[in-house]
C-alpha cells in the first residue's frame, strides 16, 4: 500500500475526515489511510476502465463514501454477515469492510474488470474475511460463501429495481435479518408501486428519507424485513 495521492487527490484526506465528522462516526488514522488508498486507486483505475460514472475523485468520495456512511449509520449494529449484490467498485460493501473490518463480507459482481479492481484493493490492504464472487447472484444461484443460517444483512446501492433486489436476495437473508436498498429520490415512487408485491412476499418495509453528509443529495434507504410467523 505505497501509492501516493495524485495531485487531484491531495485534498481527499480532509474530505474523508469531514464526511466522518458530519456523519457522527469516528475515524482512526489507519482507516483513513486505507480509505485514501482506495479512492486514489479508484480514480486511477477509472481513467482506464469504467468502474464508476463519477469521474472526479472528490465526487467519488462525497457520493460513494457518503452513501456508505449513511448505511453504516442506520444498519443494525448486531449485523455481522453482509452480502453486497452488484457491488461495482465496492460500493457500499468494500468501503463498509474497510471501515468495519469485523464484518464478514461477500461482494457479488458479474463484471470481470470490476472484480479485478476489488481483488487488487483487498490484496493491497490485506483484508481478511471478505470474498469476491465473480458471478450474477440469483434465487437459483446462491453465493458460494453463504453462511449456514443466511446473511444478517443484504445491501445494494441502486444496482436494480426493488423487485429485482427482493427476488435475488430474499432466499439468502436469515430469518431475523434485513435487506437495505439505497436509492435516489425516484425510489419513493417505485416503493409505492411495489407495496403489494412486498406484502405478497411476506416483507415489512420502511423508508428513511435522508441526504448525503455533503452537498445534500437526497437518498432513500429502503429497509425490508421478513414477517415473523408464529406457530399455533
N, C-alpha and C positions, 0 to 999 in steps of 0.2 A: 504494500500500500504506500507507494512512494510518489504517486502522481502529484505534481504541483498544480495549483489552480491556474488556468489560463487568465489572461488579462481581463476577459469579460466575466470571469467567475470570482474575481478577487473580493467583491463585496458580499459574497454569499454567506460567509460566517456570521456577519452581523444580521443578515436577513433571516437565517436559520434561528439564531438566538431570539430575535424579535418575535418570530412566529410562536416559539415555545412560550415566551413570556405572555403574549396575548392570549394563548390557549390555557394558561394557568398550569402548564406542565413543566416539570423540572428537566434540565438538560445538563448532563455532565460532559466533561471535555472529551472523553473517549467516544461517546455517542456523537458529539458534534463533529469530531474528526471523521468518523465513518460516514456521516451524512454528507459532509463536504466532498469526500471521495466519491460517493455515489452520484451526486449531482454533477460533479465535474466530469466524471466518466459518461454520464448520460448525455451531457451536452456534446462531448467529443464524438461519441458513437452516433448520436443523432444526426451529425453532419454527413455521415456516410450511409447509414441505414435508417429507415424511418421507424423509430421507436415510439415517438410521440409527436403529435401535431403542434405542440408548443415548442417554438424554436429558441426563444431567448432563455438563458439559464435562470434569470430572476423569475420569469413567468413559470418555469418548471418548478422552482422551489415554492413559490406562492400557491400554485394550484395543486401540485402533487403532494407536497408536504402538508399543505393546508388541509386537503381532503383527509389525509391520513390522521392528522391530529384531531380533526372533528370526530372521526370514527373512534379513535382511542379514548376521547373524552366521554363518549356515550356508550361504549360497549360494556358488557358485563365484566367486571374485574375478575370474576371467577373463571372466565373462559380461558382455557389453556391450549386447546387444539383448534387450529384455524385452517380453512380451505379458502383460497382466493381463486375464483373462477374467471378466466380471461384476464390474467394479471397484466398483460402487456409488458411494459418495462419494470414491473414490480410494484404497481400502484393498485391497492394500498399494501399488499401483503409483504413485499420485501422491505419496504420502509417500516412497516409495523415490526418486523423481525429485528431490524437494526435498533429500533427504539426499545423494543421489549424482547430481549434475547431469550427470555424464559419460554416464549411461545413455541409450540410445536406447529410448524407452518408448512403447508403444501401449496405450491404455486402451480396452477394449471394454465398452460399456454400452448396453443397449437402451432404458432409461427416459429420456425426454427431459429431465425436470426434473433428474435427476441429472447428465446431460451439461451442462446449463446451469450447474450449480454447478462442474463440472470446468473448463469453459471460462473461467468467471469467475476461478477461482483461478489458472489458467495465465496468463491475460492480466494479472492484477494483479501476479503475481510475475515476469512477463516470462520465463517458462520456454521454452527452446528445445529442440528435439529430442524433443518429446512430442506425440503425436497422439491425439485423442479420436475414436473411431469409434462413432457412434450406430447400432448395429446388433447383432443377435444372431449371434455367430460360430457357425459350424457347419462340419462337414467339407467341405461343398459351398459354403460362403460364407466365403471366406478374407478375412483382414484386408486393407484397402486398402494398408496400409503394411508389408506382409510383406517382410522382407529377402530378397535373392536366394537365399541358402542356408538360410533359415529362422531362427527365433529361437534365441538361445543359451539362453534361459530362458523358460518359460511358468509363470505363477503364478495361483492363485485362492485367495481366503480364504473357505472354506466356502460357496461360491456354488452348489455342486451335488454330486452323487454322484461317486465315483471313476470309475465307468464313464462318466458324462456328461463328466467332465473329459478323460478319455483320448480318447473318441470325438470330442470337439470340437476338441482342440488337437494331437493327435499328428501330424497331417499338416503342422503348421506349425513344428515344432521341428527344428533342424538335427540332422544325424546324430550329432554329439558333444554335443548339448545336453541339458538336463534339464527336467523338469516337477516343480513343487512345489505340493502342495495342503496348505493349512493347515486343520486340523480340531480339533474338541474331543475329549473323551475317547471318544465313541462311534466315532471314526474307526478305532480298533483293531479293533473287531468288524466294521466294514464292510470293512476291508482283508482280514481273514481270509476273508470270504465272496467276495472278488474275486480271490484269488490265481490261480485257474485262468484267469480272464479276462485278467489281466495277462500271464500266461505265454503265452497264446494270441496276444496282441498283440505278442509279442516284446519285453517290457519287463522289465528288472530293477527291483526295488523295495527300498527300505529305509525304516526308520521311526526318527525321533528323537522320543523322549518327553521333553518339556520343560515349562516353565511360564513365564508372563509374568514380566517383571522385578519387577513389583509385584503384590501381592495373591495371587500364587501360583496363578492359574487354570491348569489343565492344558491344554497344547497339544500337538498331534501334527503333525509335519512329515512328510508322505509324499513321498518322493523317487522319481521314476520316470525311467528312462533306457533308451534303446534298446539292445538287444543288438547288439554289433558282429559282423557276419558276415565271414568270411574266405573268399576265393576259393581253390579247389583249384589 
